[in-house]
Amino acid sequence: MQALQLCQAIAESRSGLSASEIESALNLPRTSVFRLLRTLTSERVVEKRGTKYFYGTRIYEISAANSRSRYVQRIVAPELSKIIAPTNASAIICTLGDYCAFVIDVLDARDKQITTIRPGTKLPLFESAAGHVMLAYHPKYQNMDDSNHPAYFDEHQAAKLRATTCTRGFAVSHYLPRNVTLVAVPVFMRDGELVSILAIELDGVIHDFKILQAWSTKLKDIARLPTISAQPFEQDMQ
């Protein structure tokens, strides 16, 4: 809470704040202020220029990532609706969460049944196709060691899922309680950054590679749209 209050104080200042001004604004001990500033500057949330502190580049990176996710959602949702219209499937759009794929949109084609995956759902790294895409293509999960991942992170399993996903170019998972299969592909921007994940939830536990590959091909065609859109991302977001 103190870190958020500090960021808010800096945001409301046009010319930045000194450590003493932050101390006065937040009514915090100097030691607490310097502890917060040390942490926030190391994470690039805050940066120091001379004796003043300003918003750091990390804030803008987070904002841009959110804007990119919204851009991808707007571009791909209509096309996802088209490919599932004649089916009994659900299309899912995810952004990148913390040790999960975070669902931001769900499109249902089912008449009588809709997926239990709804916007706000967190799809786990190891138990979902969307999570497997994260393991394969998100730089956060490359060459991790015991010091920077939680105890439940199985590097051996992650390496296996990473290799399978990269070889196929798509990921597959089965959720037996609901008898469904999830097929997922990554969405990259022009600079090569992974910004989103597209997935299709199909009825039944499907192992037929031709069926899975056919759906992945449809998803990949849609995943390319944000990079070949007639209007560049930077102009589109203005």
C-alpha positions as CSV (number, residue, x, y, z in Angstrom):
1,M,0.0,0.0,0.0
2,Q,2.9,2.4,0.8
3,A,4.4,1.6,-2.6
4,L,1.1,2.4,-4.3
5,Q,0.8,5.7,-2.3
6,L,4.3,6.6,-3.3
7,C,3.6,6.0,-7.0
8,Q,0.4,8.0,-6.7
9,A,2.3,10.9,-5.1
10,I,4.9,10.9,-7.9
11,A,2.1,10.7,-10.6
12,E,0.5,13.8,-9.2
13,S,3.7,15.8,-9.4
14,R,4.8,17.3,-12.7
15,S,8.3,18.0,-11.7
16,G,9.1,14.9,-9.7
17,L,9.6,14.6,-5.9
18,S,12.7,14.5,-3.8
19,A,13.0,11.9,-1.0
20,S,12.2,14.5,1.6
21,E,9.1,15.6,-0.3
22,I,7.9,12.0,-0.5
23,E,8.6,11.6,3.2
24,S,6.5,14.6,4.0
25,A,3.7,13.7,1.5
26,L,3.3,10.2,2.9
27,N,4.2,10.9,6.5
28,L,6.6,8.0,6.6
29,P,10.0,7.6,8.3
30,R,12.9,8.3,6.1
31,T,14.2,4.7,6.3
32,S,10.9,3.5,5.0
33,V,10.9,6.0,2.1
34,F,14.4,5.0,1.1
35,R,13.5,1.3,1.3
36,L,10.6,1.8,-1.0
37,L,12.5,3.9,-3.4
38,R,15.4,1.4,-3.5
39,T,12.9,-1.4,-4.4
40,L,10.9,0.6,-7.0
41,T,14.0,2.0,-8.7
42,S,15.5,-1.5,-9.0
43,E,12.4,-2.6,-10.7
44,R,12.3,0.5,-13.0
45,V,8.9,1.5,-11.6
46,V,10.5,4.7,-10.4
47,E,13.7,6.4,-11.7
48,K,15.9,9.0,-10.2
49,R,17.0,12.1,-12.1
50,G,19.3,14.3,-10.0
51,T,17.7,14.6,-6.6
52,K,14.1,14.0,-7.9
53,Y,12.2,10.8,-8.5
54,F,9.9,10.2,-11.5
55,Y,7.9,7.4,-13.0
56,G,10.2,4.9,-14.6
57,T,10.0,3.1,-17.9
58,R,8.5,0.0,-16.3
59,I,5.1,1.8,-15.9
60,Y,5.0,2.5,-19.6
61,E,5.9,-1.0,-20.5
62,I,3.1,-2.4,-18.4
63,S,0.7,0.1,-20.0
64,A,1.8,-0.8,-23.5
65,A,1.4,-4.5,-22.8
66,N,-2.2,-3.9,-21.7
67,S,-2.8,-1.7,-24.8
68,R,-1.4,-4.4,-27.0
69,S,-3.6,-7.1,-25.5
70,R,-6.7,-4.9,-26.1
71,Y,-5.5,-4.3,-29.7
72,V,-5.1,-8.0,-30.3
73,Q,-8.5,-8.7,-28.7
74,R,-10.2,-6.2,-31.0
75,I,-8.5,-7.5,-34.2
76,V,-9.0,-11.3,-33.6
77,A,-12.3,-11.6,-31.8
78,P,-14.5,-11.1,-35.0
79,E,-12.4,-13.8,-36.9
80,L,-12.6,-16.2,-34.0
81,S,-16.4,-15.8,-33.9
82,K,-16.5,-16.8,-37.6
83,I,-14.5,-20.0,-37.2
84,I,-16.5,-21.3,-34.3
85,A,-19.9,-20.2,-35.6
86,P,-20.7,-23.5,-37.3
87,T,-19.2,-25.6,-34.5
88,N,-19.9,-26.5,-30.9
89,A,-16.7,-24.9,-29.6
90,S,-15.5,-21.9,-27.5
91,A,-12.8,-19.4,-28.5
92,I,-10.6,-18.0,-25.7
93,I,-8.3,-14.9,-25.8
94,C,-5.6,-14.7,-23.0
95,T,-3.1,-12.2,-22.0
96,L,0.1,-13.0,-20.0
97,G,-0.4,-13.3,-16.2
98,D,1.9,-14.1,-13.4
99,Y,2.6,-17.8,-13.6
100,C,-0.7,-18.2,-15.6
101,A,-2.4,-17.2,-18.7
102,F,-5.1,-14.7,-17.9
103,V,-8.4,-14.9,-19.8
104,I,-9.6,-11.6,-21.2
105,D,-12.4,-12.7,-23.6
106,V,-14.5,-15.9,-24.3
107,L,-16.6,-16.5,-27.4
108,D,-19.1,-19.3,-27.1
109,A,-20.7,-21.1,-30.1
110,R,-22.6,-23.7,-28.0
111,D,-26.4,-23.6,-28.0
112,K,-26.9,-25.5,-24.7
113,Q,-23.6,-25.4,-23.0
114,I,-21.0,-22.8,-22.5
115,T,-17.4,-23.2,-21.2
116,T,-16.7,-22.7,-17.5
117,I,-13.7,-20.7,-18.6
118,R,-14.8,-17.1,-18.3
119,P,-13.0,-13.7,-18.5
120,G,-10.8,-13.4,-15.4
121,T,-10.0,-17.1,-15.3
122,K,-6.4,-18.0,-14.6
123,L,-5.2,-20.9,-16.7
124,P,-2.3,-22.7,-15.0
125,L,1.1,-23.1,-16.7
126,F,1.3,-26.9,-16.4
127,E,-2.4,-28.0,-16.7
128,S,-3.6,-25.9,-19.7
129,A,-2.6,-25.5,-23.3
130,A,-2.5,-21.7,-22.9
131,G,0.0,-22.2,-20.0
132,H,2.1,-24.5,-22.2
133,V,2.4,-21.6,-24.7
134,M,3.6,-19.4,-21.9
135,L,6.3,-22.0,-20.9
136,A,7.4,-22.3,-24.5
137,Y,7.5,-18.7,-25.6
138,H,7.6,-16.3,-22.6
139,P,11.2,-15.3,-21.8
140,K,10.4,-15.3,-18.1
141,Y,10.3,-19.1,-18.1
142,Q,13.5,-19.6,-20.0
143,N,16.6,-20.9,-18.0
144,M,14.9,-20.4,-14.7
145,D,16.6,-21.5,-11.5
146,D,15.5,-22.3,-8.0
147,S,16.1,-18.8,-6.9
148,N,13.5,-17.1,-9.1
149,H,10.6,-19.5,-9.3
150,P,8.2,-20.9,-6.7
151,A,8.6,-24.4,-5.2
152,Y,5.9,-25.9,-7.3
153,F,7.6,-25.1,-10.6
154,D,8.8,-28.4,-12.2
155,E,11.6,-27.4,-14.6
156,H,11.9,-31.0,-16.0
157,Q,8.2,-31.0,-16.9
158,A,8.4,-27.4,-18.1
159,A,11.3,-28.4,-20.5
160,K,9.2,-31.3,-21.8
161,L,6.1,-29.2,-22.5
162,R,8.3,-26.4,-23.9
163,A,9.9,-28.8,-26.4
164,T,6.6,-30.4,-27.5
165,T,4.9,-27.0,-27.9
166,C,7.8,-25.5,-29.9
167,T,8.0,-28.6,-32.2
168,R,4.3,-28.5,-33.0
169,G,3.9,-24.8,-33.0
170,F,0.8,-25.2,-30.8
171,A,-0.2,-26.7,-27.4
172,V,-2.8,-29.2,-26.4
173,S,-4.4,-30.1,-23.0
174,H,-7.3,-32.2,-21.9
175,Y,-9.6,-31.5,-19.0
176,L,-11.1,-34.8,-18.2
177,P,-13.8,-33.7,-15.7
178,R,-15.5,-31.7,-18.5
179,N,-14.4,-34.0,-21.3
180,V,-12.9,-31.2,-23.4
181,T,-9.7,-30.5,-25.3
182,L,-7.9,-27.1,-25.4
183,V,-5.8,-26.1,-28.4
184,A,-3.7,-22.9,-28.1
185,V,-1.3,-20.8,-30.2
186,P,0.9,-17.8,-29.4
187,V,0.3,-14.2,-30.8
188,F,3.5,-12.3,-31.5
189,M,3.8,-8.6,-32.4
190,R,6.1,-7.3,-35.1
191,D,9.0,-7.0,-32.6
192,G,8.7,-10.7,-31.8
193,E,7.2,-10.1,-28.3
194,L,4.6,-12.7,-27.1
195,V,1.6,-10.6,-26.2
196,S,-1.4,-12.9,-26.3
197,I,-2.6,-16.5,-26.6
198,L,-5.5,-17.8,-28.7
199,A,-7.3,-21.1,-27.8
200,I,-10.2,-23.2,-28.9
201,E,-12.0,-25.5,-26.4
202,L,-13.4,-28.5,-28.2
203,D,-15.8,-31.2,-26.9
204,G,-14.3,-34.6,-26.2
205,V,-10.8,-35.7,-25.4
206,I,-9.2,-35.5,-28.9
207,H,-5.9,-37.2,-29.8
208,D,-6.3,-37.2,-33.6
209,F,-3.3,-35.1,-34.7
210,K,-4.9,-34.1,-38.0
211,I,-7.9,-32.6,-36.1
212,L,-5.7,-30.8,-33.7
213,Q,-3.4,-29.5,-36.4
214,A,-6.3,-28.3,-38.5
215,W,-7.6,-26.2,-35.6
216,S,-4.1,-24.9,-34.8
217,T,-3.8,-23.8,-38.4
218,K,-7.0,-21.8,-38.2
219,L,-5.8,-20.2,-35.0
220,K,-2.4,-19.4,-36.4
221,D,-4.0,-17.7,-39.4
222,I,-5.9,-15.5,-37.0
223,A,-2.9,-15.0,-34.7
224,R,-1.0,-13.4,-37.6
225,L,-3.7,-10.7,-38.1
226,P,-2.3,-8.2,-35.5
227,T,1.0,-8.1,-37.4
228,I,-0.4,-7.8,-40.9
229,S,-3.3,-5.4,-40.1
230,A,-3.6,-2.5,-42.6
231,Q,-3.2,-0.1,-39.7
232,P,0.0,-0.3,-37.7
233,F,-0.4,-0.9,-33.9
234,E,1.2,2.4,-33.0
235,Q,-1.2,4.4,-35.1
236,D,-4.1,2.3,-34.2
237,M,-3.7,3.1,-30.5
238,Q,-3.5,6.8,-30.9
